[in-house]
Amino acid sequence: MSQSKGLYVLRFIGERALHAVVVVVLAATGAFFLMEAVPGDSAASAVGPGATAEQYQLAREELGLDKPVWTRFADWVGGLASGDLGNSLIPPNQSVSEMIGNALPVTMQLAFLSIILSLAIAVPVAVWSAYRRGGVFDQVASIVAFAFISVPSFVAGLLLIYLLVFNHSLAQQLILGAAVVIGLAVALSPLGRRGGRGAPGVMWGRALLGGFAVGAVLALLALFLPEFPRQGYVPLADGLGENLRSIALPAITLALMEVAIFTRVLRTDMISTLQQDFVLSARAKGMPTRHVLVAEALRPSTVSIITLAGISLGRLIGGTVVVERLFNLPGMGSMIVDAVQNDNLPVVLGGVIVIAVFYVLVNMTVDVTYALIDPRIRRG
C-alpha cells in the first residue's frame, strides 16, 4: 500500500513539474513577442536623446536589432538556455542577473512576510469566529474583514503612512481603542452561543480571561509602538531590527486584504467542518474545546486556505509594484516598471521569467501539499 501511495505521489509531482515547464516556456515566449509588439526603441534608450545617427545605428547593430525577429528570439533563447539573461541597456549596463539578485530578495521578503502575518492573524480569528458563529466576536470580525476587503492597497498604505509615520500618538490612541473593543468582543463572545446566558461560570471565566489577554496585548503594542520610516529599504545585512522596521508598513499594507480574505474562507470551511460527524463525536466524548478546534476541525478545513495562500504568494511576488512604488522599495515590481518605461528589454524579459518560475513553483508546491492533505486529489 505504501509503495502504491509513493508511486501516486511521484506521478502527481511529475505531472505538475511538466505543467510548470510548459507554463514557463509559454510565459517567456509570450513576454518576448509582446515586448517586440510594444512601441518603443531599445537602441534609442541605450544611446540617449543626444546621440547621432551613426551612434544610433551602431547601437542597433550591437544589440542585434537589425536582425529579423526570429533570429533575435533564437539568440535570446540560446543565451537563456546557458543561464545568460543579458545586460541592461541603460547605464551602468549591469548584468540582468545581478539586478534581479538585488531586487528579488526585497520582493520575496515582502511577499512572504505579508502571507505569514496574514495567516498568523487570520487562522485564530477564523477558528474562533466559526466556533462562536453569530456571536459578538464573529460579528465584529466580519465587519472588520469586509472593511479591509473594501480598501485598495494604495489607500491602506497612505492611511498607514498618515497614522504610523506622521501621527504616531493618534495611532497609539486608536490601537488602545481597538484593544477595548476587541477585548470586550472576546469577553462577551458566549452571548452569541445558543443558551449562552445560562452557560457555566467556567466558560464565562475563560472568555473574560481571553478578552483581558487580547486587550492587554494590543495595549502593550500601542504603548511600545515603534516609529516607522516613510520610505526606503534596509538590507538584512544591516541588522534584523532595522530591516523589519523598514519593511513592516509595506507588509502590513499587503496583509490587510489577505487577512480579510483568509479569515472569510477559513471561517466558512470551519463552520462546515464543525458540523461533521467526526467532530460532533469528539465533542460528545467530552474532548476539550482546544482539541476539537485544532486537532479535529482545523486540519481538514485548511485545504482551501493553503491553496489560497499559495496563489496569493505567487500573485504578491509579481504584483507588489504599487506598494513598492508607494514605499520606494527596490523590488522586482519597481525594477520591471522602470525597465518598461525605458524600453529596457533584457531586464523586462529577465524579470518576467523569474517571476513566472517562482509563480509555478509556488503553485506546484501548493498542489503537492494539497494532495498530501487530501489523498483523493492525487487519485483524481
Secondary structure by P-SEA (a helix, b strand, c coil): caaaaaaaaaaaaaaaaaaaaaaaaaaaaaaaaaaaaccccaaaaaacccccaaaaaaaaaaacccccaaaaaaaaaaaaaacccccccccccccaaaaaaacaaaaaaaaaaaaaaaaacaaaaaaaaaaacccaaaaaaaaaaaaaaaccaaaaaaaaaacccccaaaaaaaaaaaaaaaaaaaaaccccccccccccaaaaaaaaaaaaaaaaaaaaaaaabbbbbcbbbbcccccaaaaaaaaaaaaaaaaaaaaaaaaaaaaaaaaaaaacaaaaaaaaaccccccccccccccccaaaaaaaaaaaaaaaaccaaaaaaaaccccaaaaaaaaaaacaaaaaaaaaaaaaaaaaaaaaaaaaaaaaaccccccc
